[in-house]
């Protein structure tokens, strides 16, 4: 199998000039908001004050490519906010280190677009990012049309319509670029995109969409990794290996049936990774497996990334 390093796993090791949407959502969950967008220094300071391992990173794009290559990864999968150089320049660096760009996850809040002007601004920035990714050699992009929650005054049908409009536009642009545009289930009980039935509505409406098979997200809505794999395996263009487990603390995410669930170390949660690997092998999957999360937490995310890669390469050897 081909394994990909996800930039989200490296977190604050990466050099960023501004805070990410995920970091700002974490701040909001902790009760901190700003009237204007804060600096990366303000966000780092706040998160560090809450005991979270936040710092201002120094790893450049080239440092990232070198680390991934030397660590034995086959590719890098970016978050949209981590892909911030021109596509042609990125391609030169990736080629220099013989590392592929396996894809990119772009978070776009189409869900809350209240006007054509707002929608068009979101779409145009996303289409521009997709174009640069294509120049860098990316063949797959994952569009997340919402964050974990949407505006509370929107009905589920309004939410679906807003997200669908965005996905249709992105899928059409992807076809022009020769790029697979994927959707995945979301690890949120508050968005109508968490299980097989909800995802099927999007595929019915936009047949060209592909599926990014995240092995953990569907458990939030009571679905199962292997069940969803079998339902959509003909549409899979990307696979994310992530584990989720039920916990007893209220600071974790909440499932649709009221339990609490959180990201956990690979092999310690709900996902049967050996069986998932067997099925991918049997079905001839040739894409990338993105390693989201870690098998260990040593305090050094780069060490964790390498150990996680070793864990799955060894698992392959055992069957």
C-alpha positions, 0 to 999 in steps of 0.5 A: 500500500501507499501511505501518506503523511497528513499535515494535520498530524504535524500541527504546530510544527508547521510554519504558519502565518495565521491561525487555521479554521480548526484552531479557531474552532477549538478556541471557540469551544474553549470559550474564546472568540475575537472581534477580528481574526487574531494573529497566530501568536494570539492563538498559540498563547491562548491555547498554551494557557489552556494546557494544549501543546501549542507553539509557533512552528518552523517547518517549511514546505521543503522541510515537510517534503524532506521529512516525509521522503526520508521517513518512508512515506509515499505522499503528503496530504495537505489541509487547505490552510497548509498548502500556501505556495504556488502549485508550480513551486510546490511541484518542483520541491515535491519532485526534488524529494521524490514525494507525491501530493496525495491530495488536500482537504479543503474546509469551505463553509458553504453550509452557512452561505446566505447570499450569492455573493458569499457563496461565490466568494467561497467557491472562487477561493476554493476553485483557485486553491484546486487549480494550484493543487492540480499544478502541484500534481494532485489528482484528488481533493477532499471538500468539507462543505462545513465545519463541525456545526452549522448556524442553528437557525438553518434546517437540515434541508437548508444545510443540505441544499447549501452544501450540495450547491457547493459540492456541485460547483467544486465537482464541475471544476474538478472535472475540468482539472482532471481531478477527483473531488471527494466527500467524506462523512463528518465526525459530527452529530450536528451535520447531516453528513455522518452515515451511509444514508446521508452521504448517499444523498450527495452521491445521488445528486452529484454522480461524479463525486468520489468517496474519501473513506475515513474509517472513524467518522461514521461511528459518530452517527452509529454507522460502521467502517466496514459497512460503509466501505462495502456500500461505497467501495466502487467510489473510493478515491482516498482512504483515511486510517483513523480510530475512534473510541467511546469515552466517559468525559463530556469534553469529547464529541457527542454521538447521535445516541448521546454517548461521547467519542474521541480520536484514539490511538490506532488499534485501541478503538472501534476500527478493525484495521487488519480486516480493512487492510485485507479488504482493500488488498483483495479489492485491488485498491491502488490509491493512498492510505492517509494516516490520520492520528497516531499509534503512539503519543510520545510528545514528538509528533514527528516520531509519532508519524514515523512509528504509525507508518511502521505499525501499518507496514508491519500489519501488512506483512502479517497477512 
